Amino acid sequence: MSNQSTSATNKNTNLKPEDFFKNVISHSKEYGFIFPSSEIYDGLSAVYDYGQLGAELKKNIREYWWKAMVQMHENIVGIDAAIFMHPTTWKASGHVDAFNDPLIDNKDSKKRYRADVLIEDAVAKIEDKINKEVEKASKRFENFDATMFKSTNARVLEYQKKIDEVNERFKNAMNANNLEEVKQIIVDLEIVCPISGSRNWTDVRQFNLMFSTSIGSVSDEANTIYLRPETAQGIFVNYLNVQKTGRMKIPFGIAQTGKAFRNEIVARQFIFRMREFEQMEMQFFVKPGTEMEWYEYWKKARLNWHLSLGLGSDKYRYHDHIKLAHYANAACDIEHQFPFGFKELEGIHSRTDFDLKQHQEYSGKKLQYFDPELNESYVPYVVETSVGLDRLFLSILSSALIEEPLEGGDSRTVLNLPAALAPYKAAIFPLVKKDGLPELAESIMTTLKFDFMLAYDEKDTVGKRYRRQDAIGTPFCITVDHQSLEDNTVTVRDRVTMKQERIAISQLHQFLTERTTIQSLLRSL
């Protein structure tokens, strides 16, 4: 069954990516999805508020993740851990000593950048050159074989060699914490500041990303705690509580959604990178030696979940990590094609037994699992799936927003959201504000609103009302007209096709249930 979503691929080709992204940002504010935080005080950098429609969309995305992750798996349960945690938690996890980003400043523009992002962007530009060479060749030759071309074309091979060399140098430099080499890579790649256009860089230095605060009535160093930079540690410190009280058997998972906080060096690209954000994470506890099997399983399962949204399979790809985190023996990102390029959307990591062993050492408490089948105890290995809810929100919003041409040279702005995620499932219109039509429309709304979020609109022509609902992603518009008074039917108009059909009022609940509930998405998994 259709989830009422279509990919925006090739729908906005008349706009440059940066111009389209500006449209996404302005549309978000104009229609009540996202506002700059504290805007009446000129806002706060990289902090945003979700408006009335944004809050609904965000809630629906979170609910779909939760149901797919927890409700659909008998061996996965959810918790809600506190934001404040004992400060030793972050010492054990490595965040106090190692949660850093490499920082570099341009002396002319006075702007600050993440050195790794500058290098990644430079590599992406080289990859674009390869893609352009392939595209040119594909237009010149019939029966073009892209794989063969990449393996034989001298210029492409030169580009790929440069990419491999840069990636290897960067990986070795980061693993050795060789910040001088990181700067040298920036120099060798001739990377310029986007603002000043100069290469007048400072040395690279590490910058800890955790926010600290004080707890209790006296502000001193002994009372310093941190706002959690990730939700995963709340799962790890509760692992044994959940396992024992839930009588969980390996393999099993613990899921959690919640706010996390990072003092990002460069918070940019709207809600893609913020200092206050929401994560949706699941830690899957497995027997040592089986972690790679489960790592591959969750890579596929999570990509299938994203594909179920119907935004287009061409918008996703895997990206294996060049530099592994200190806790991982394998790591991969599911990247999404945002308006500013392919970027990380969700991470899948094989975290080994690092976290539980660290907490076991620092707390002095055993965090082992007794395996009745093996008749022995061990510290489980962990496979993690972690997706940023705000990034997921942006990926859905930017993929769904299209400007669609209509007959006669007109056009309409449409937010082709998956129907199950749309803020309003339907809008109810009386054709005119008289003759008993508003009363019948309100009675329909009263019946349906217990199970569906609905909009009611009686202002302007029906055509203008359709356009308003198209722009906010409402999948169906229900119009009550004079025929409704005679035969208890209404006109239901589909957002995607714009086709209309007559449906009995008594069938509306079933109609919306089949097409707009989270269950309609779950069935596609």
C-alpha positions in Angstrom: 0.0 0.0 0.0 1.3 3.5 -0.9 2.6 5.6 2.0 1.6 8.7 0.1 5.2 9.8 -0.4 7.2 10.4 -3.6 10.8 11.3 -4.0 11.6 14.9 -4.8 14.4 13.7 -7.1 14.5 15.8 -10.3 11.6 18.0 -9.1 13.8 20.9 -8.1 16.6 20.7 -10.7 15.9 24.3 -11.7 17.2 25.4 -8.4 20.8 25.4 -7.2 21.2 23.2 -4.1 21.9 26.2 -1.9 18.9 28.0 -3.1 16.7 25.0 -2.6 18.0 24.7 0.9 17.1 28.3 1.6 13.6 27.4 0.4 13.4 24.5 2.9 14.4 26.8 5.8 12.0 29.6 4.8 9.1 27.0 4.3 9.8 25.6 7.7 9.3 28.9 9.4 6.5 30.2 7.2 4.3 27.1 7.9 5.1 26.6 11.5 7.6 23.7 11.4 10.7 25.3 12.8 11.5 28.7 14.3 14.8 30.3 15.4 15.0 29.9 19.2 14.5 33.1 21.2 13.9 35.0 18.0 12.5 38.1 19.6 15.9 38.5 21.2 17.6 38.0 17.9 17.9 34.2 18.4 20.6 31.9 19.7 23.2 30.4 17.4 22.4 26.8 16.3 19.4 26.5 18.5 15.9 26.0 17.1 12.3 25.5 18.3 9.8 23.2 16.7 6.5 24.9 15.9 3.0 23.5 16.0 3.4 21.4 12.8 7.1 20.6 13.4 6.3 19.2 16.9 3.7 16.9 15.4 6.0 15.7 12.6 8.8 15.1 15.0 6.5 13.2 17.3 5.3 11.0 14.5 8.9 10.2 13.3 9.8 9.3 16.9 6.8 7.1 17.2 7.5 5.2 14.0 11.1 4.6 15.1 9.9 3.4 18.5 7.3 1.1 17.2 9.6 -0.4 14.6 12.4 -0.8 17.1 10.7 -1.8 20.3 7.1 -2.9 19.6 8.0 -5.0 16.6 10.9 -6.8 18.4 10.1 -9.1 21.4 13.8 -8.9 22.5 14.1 -5.1 22.5 12.8 -2.9 25.3 12.9 0.8 25.9 14.0 3.0 28.8 14.2 6.8 29.5 17.4 7.6 31.4 18.1 10.9 33.0 20.1 13.7 31.3 22.3 14.2 34.4 24.6 11.3 35.2 27.3 10.8 37.7 30.5 12.5 36.3 32.5 9.3 36.6 30.3 7.9 33.8 31.9 10.2 31.3 35.4 9.4 32.6 34.7 5.7 32.1 33.3 6.2 28.6 36.3 8.2 27.5 34.4 11.4 26.9 36.3 13.5 29.5 39.7 12.7 27.8 38.8 11.9 24.2 35.6 13.5 23.2 37.2 16.1 21.0 37.1 17.6 17.5 40.1 19.0 15.7 39.7 22.8 15.6 41.4 25.3 13.2 40.9 29.0 12.7 41.5 31.2 9.6 43.5 34.2 10.7 42.1 36.5 8.1 38.3 35.8 8.4 38.6 34.9 12.2 36.2 32.0 11.4 36.6 28.7 13.1 36.3 25.3 11.4 36.5 21.6 12.1 39.7 20.4 10.4 38.2 17.0 9.6 35.2 18.6 7.9 37.5 20.8 5.8 39.4 17.7 4.6 36.2 15.6 4.1 34.7 18.5 1.9 37.9 18.6 -0.1 37.8 14.9 -0.7 34.1 15.2 -1.7 35.1 17.8 -4.4 37.6 15.3 -5.8 34.9 12.7 -5.9 32.7 15.2 -7.8 35.4 15.4 -10.4 35.2 11.6 -10.8 31.5 11.7 -11.2 31.7 14.5 -13.8 34.2 12.4 -15.8 31.9 9.4 -15.6 28.9 11.6 -16.6 30.8 13.0 -19.7 31.8 9.6 -20.8 28.3 8.1 -20.4 27.1 10.8 -22.9 29.8 10.0 -25.4 29.6 6.2 -25.5 26.8 3.7 -26.1 26.6 0.7 -23.8 28.7 2.6 -21.3 30.1 0.6 -18.4 30.8 3.0 -15.5 32.7 0.3 -13.5 35.0 -0.5 -16.4 35.6 3.2 -17.1 36.6 4.0 -13.5 39.1 1.1 -13.6 40.8 2.1 -16.9 40.5 5.9 -17.3 43.8 7.6 -16.3 42.4 10.8 -15.0 39.8 9.0 -12.8 42.5 6.7 -11.5 44.6 9.7 -10.6 41.7 11.3 -8.7 41.0 8.0 -6.9 44.7 7.6 -6.0 44.7 11.1 -4.4 41.5 10.3 -2.5 43.0 7.1 -1.1 46.2 8.8 -0.1 44.4 11.6 1.7 42.1 9.2 3.5 45.1 7.1 4.6 47.1 10.1 5.8 44.1 11.5 7.7 43.3 8.1 9.3 46.9 7.7 10.5 47.1 11.2 11.7 43.9 11.0 13.8 44.8 7.6 15.2 48.2 9.0 16.3 46.6 12.4 17.4 49.2 14.0 15.1 47.6 17.4 14.7 50.6 18.8 12.8 50.0 16.2 10.1 46.3 17.1 10.0 47.2 20.8 9.3 49.8 19.7 6.7 47.0 17.8 4.9 45.0 21.0 4.8 48.0 22.8 3.4 48.8 20.2 0.8 45.2 20.1 -0.4 45.4 23.9 -0.7 42.1 24.3 1.2 41.0 27.9 1.4 38.7 29.6 3.9 35.2 29.9 2.4 34.9 33.4 3.8 38.3 35.0 3.2 39.5 32.8 0.4 42.9 32.7 2.1 45.1 29.8 3.4 46.3 31.6 6.4 45.5 28.9 9.0 46.3 28.5 12.7 47.6 25.3 14.1 45.1 22.5 14.7 44.1 21.9 18.3 41.6 19.6 20.1 38.4 21.0 21.5 36.2 19.1 24.1 32.6 19.1 23.1 30.9 18.5 26.5 28.9 21.2 28.3 29.6 21.3 32.0 27.4 22.7 34.8 27.2 22.5 38.6 24.8 20.5 40.7 23.8 21.4 44.3 23.7 24.7 46.1 27.5 25.4 46.0 29.3 26.0 42.7 32.7 24.4 43.0 34.8 21.9 41.0 33.6 19.0 43.2 30.0 19.5 42.0 30.8 19.7 38.3 28.6 17.5 36.1 28.0 17.3 32.4 25.0 17.6 30.1 25.1 14.2 28.4 26.7 14.3 24.9 25.0 11.0 23.9 22.1 8.9 25.2 24.0 5.6 25.0 25.7 5.7 28.4 22.3 5.8 30.1 21.6 2.5 28.5 24.9 0.9 29.5 24.7 1.9 33.2 21.2 0.4 33.3 22.0 -2.7 31.3 22.0 -5.1 34.3 18.9 -3.5 35.8 17.0 -4.1 32.6 18.4 -7.6 32.0 17.5 -8.8 35.4 14.1 -7.2 35.8 13.1 -8.0 32.3 14.5 -11.5 32.4 16.2 -10.7 29.1 18.2 -13.3 27.2 21.1 -12.6 24.9 20.7 -11.3 22.2 18.6 -8.4 23.4 18.4 -4.7 22.9 17.7 -1.6 24.9 16.3 1.5 23.1 16.1 5.1 24.1 15.2 8.5 22.7 16.1 11.8 24.3 18.0 15.1 24.2 21.8 15.3 24.0 24.1 18.3 24.1 27.4 19.0 22.3 29.3 22.3 22.2 30.0 22.1 18.5 32.8 24.1 17.1 30.8 24.9 14.0 27.1 24.4 14.3 25.6 24.9 10.8 23.3 23.8 8.1 20.1 24.6 9.9 19.1 21.7 12.2 21.6 19.3 10.7 24.2 20.2 13.4 23.0 21.7 16.6 24.2 22.1 20.1 20.9 20.7 21.6 19.5 17.8 19.6 17.6 14.5 20.0 18.9 11.0 19.5 17.2 7.7 18.9 19.5 4.9 19.9 19.4 1.2 20.4 22.2 -0.9 22.0 22.0 -4.6 21.1 23.8 -6.9 23.5 25.2 -10.1 21.9 27.5 -13.0 22.6 31.2 -12.2 21.9 32.2 -13.6 18.5 28.7 -13.0 17.0 29.0 -9.2 16.9 29.9 -8.9 13.1 26.9 -11.1 12.2 24.6 -8.7 14.1 26.4 -5.7 12.8 25.6 -6.7 9.2 22.0 -7.5 10.2 21.4 -4.1 11.7 23.0 -2.3 8.8 20.5 -3.9 6.4 17.5 -3.6 8.9 18.1 0.1 9.5 18.5 0.9 5.8 15.3 -0.9 5.0 13.6 1.2 7.7 14.7 4.4 6.0 13.7 3.1 2.6 10.2 2.3 3.9 9.6 6.1 4.1 9.5 6.1 0.3 11.8 9.1 -0.2 13.8 7.3 -2.9 16.5 4.6 -2.7 18.9 6.8 -4.6 19.0 9.2 -1.6 20.8 6.7 0.7 24.2 5.0 0.7 26.6 3.3 3.2 29.9 4.9 4.2 32.4 2.9 6.1 34.4 4.9 8.7 38.0 5.7 7.9 38.9 6.3 11.5 37.2 4.1 14.1 36.2 5.4 17.4 38.2 4.1 20.4 35.4 1.7 21.3 34.6 0.2 17.9 35.9 -2.6 15.8 33.6 -1.8 12.9 31.5 1.3 12.0 29.4 2.5 9.2 27.1 5.4 8.4 23.9 5.4 6.5 24.3 8.7 4.6 21.4 10.7 3.1 21.5 13.1 0.2 20.7 16.4 1.9 20.5 19.6 -0.2 24.1 20.2 0.7 25.3 16.7 -0.3 25.5 13.2 1.2 26.0 13.4 4.9 25.7 11.1 7.9 22.1 10.3 9.0 22.5 7.2 11.1 25.5 5.3 12.5 25.8 1.6 13.0 28.7 0.6 15.3 30.2 -2.6 16.7 31.2 -1.2 20.1 32.8 -4.5 21.3 32.6 -4.9 25.1 34.4 -1.5 25.7 31.6 0.4 27.4 30.5 -2.3 29.8 34.1 -3.2 30.8 34.9 0.4 31.4 31.9 0.9 33.6 32.7 -2.4 35.4 36.2 -1.1 36.1 35.2 2.4 37.2 32.2 1.4 39.3 33.6 -1.8 40.8 30.3 -3.6 40.0 30.2 -6.7 37.8 28.3 -6.2 34.6 28.5 -9.7 33.3 25.7 -11.9 31.8 25.3 -15.5 32.9 24.6 -17.5 29.8 22.5 -20.6 30.8 23.2 -22.3 27.5 27.0 -22.1 27.9 26.8 -22.2 31.7 29.3 -19.3 31.9 29.4 -15.6 32.5 30.8 -13.0 30.2 30.6 -9.3 29.4 28.4 -9.0 26.3 29.5 -7.2 23.1 27.3 -4.4 21.8 26.1 -3.4 18.3 24.7 0.1 18.3 22.3 1.9 16.0 22.1 5.7 16.5 20.1 8.2 14.4 19.7 11.9 15.0 16.0 12.7 15.1 16.6 16.3 14.0 18.7 15.1 11.0 16.0 12.6 10.2 13.4 15.4 10.3 15.5 17.5 7.9 16.1 14.5 5.5 12.3 13.9 5.3 11.3 17.5 5.1 13.9 18.4 2.4 13.1 15.3 0.3 9.4 15.8 0.5 9.3 19.5 -0.5 8.7 20.0 -4.2 7.5 22.7 -6.5 5.2 20.9 -9.0 4.2 22.4 -12.3 0.5 22.3 -13.2 -1.4 22.7 -16.5 -1.7 26.3 -17.7 1.7 27.3 -16.5 0.7 27.4 -12.8 2.5 25.4 -10.0 1.9 24.3 -6.5 4.1 23.8 -3.5 3.7 20.3 -2.1 5.2 18.6 1.0 4.9 15.0 0.0 5.4 13.6 3.5 4.7 9.9 4.2 1.0 10.0 5.2 1.7 8.3 8.5 4.2 11.0 9.5 2.2 14.0 8.3 1.1 16.4 11.1 -2.5 16.3 10.0 -3.9 13.2 8.5 -6.8 15.0 6.9 -8.4 18.4 6.6 -12.2 18.8 6.7 -13.8 21.6 4.6 -17.4 22.6 4.4 -17.9 23.8 0.8 -19.7 26.9 2.0 -20.4 28.4 5.4 -24.1 27.9 5.3 -26.9 25.5 4.6 -25.9 23.2 7.5 -22.6 22.2 5.8 -20.4 23.6 8.7 -22.4 21.6 11.2 -22.1 18.3 9.3 -18.3 19.0 8.8 -17.9 19.6 12.5 -19.8 16.4 13.4 -17.4 14.4 11.1 -14.5 16.1 12.8 -15.8 15.3 16.3 -16.2 11.6 15.3 -12.7 11.3 13.8 -10.5 13.4 16.0 -10.2 10.8 18.8 -8.0 8.7 16.4 -6.6 11.2 13.9 -5.0 14.7 14.0 -7.3 16.8 11.8 -7.4 20.3 10.4 -10.6 22.3 9.9 -10.8 25.1 7.4 -13.7 27.0 6.0 -11.9 30.2 4.8 -11.4 31.0 1.1 -12.2 28.9 -1.9 -11.7 25.1 -1.8 -8.9 25.5 -4.3 -7.0 27.8 -2.0 -7.6 25.5 1.0 -6.2 22.6 -1.0 -3.0 24.6 -1.7 -2.6 25.4 2.0 -2.9 21.7 3.0 -0.6 20.7 0.1 2.1 23.0 1.5 2.0 21.4 5.0 1.8 17.8 3.8 -1.8 16.9 4.7 -2.5 13.7 2.6 -6.3 14.0 2.3 -8.8 16.8 2.1 -12.4 15.9 2.9 -15.0 18.3 1.5 -18.6 18.4 2.7 -21.0 19.6 0.0 -24.8 19.7 -0.6 -24.8 16.1 -1.9 -23.4 15.1 1.6 -26.7 16.2 3.1 -28.6 13.9 0.7 -26.6 10.7 0.7 -24.0 11.0 3.6 -21.0 10.9 1.2 -18.1 13.3 1.0 -15.4 14.2 -1.6 -12.0 12.9 -0.6 -9.1 14.5 -2.5 -5.6 12.9 -2.6 -2.6 15.2 -2.1 -0.3 13.3 -4.4 -2.5 12.6 -7.4 -5.1 15.4 -6.8 -7.8 12.9 -7.7 -11.1 13.0 -6.0 -13.6 10.3 -5.0 -16.9 10.0 -3.2 -16.7 8.1 0.0 -19.5 7.3 2.6 -19.0 9.2 5.8 -19.3 5.9 7.6 -16.2 4.6 5.7 -13.9 7.6 6.5 -12.4 6.0 9.7 -11.5 2.8 7.9 -10.2 4.8 4.9 -7.8 6.9 7.0 -6.8 4.0 9.2 -5.6 2.0 6.2 -3.6 4.9 4.7 -2.4 7.2 7.5 -1.5 5.3 10.6 1.9 4.2 11.7 0.7 0.6 11.2 0.5 1.3 7.4 4.2 2.0 7.5 5.1 -0.9 9.7 3.5 -3.3 7.3 6.1 -2.3 4.6 9.0 -3.4 6.8 
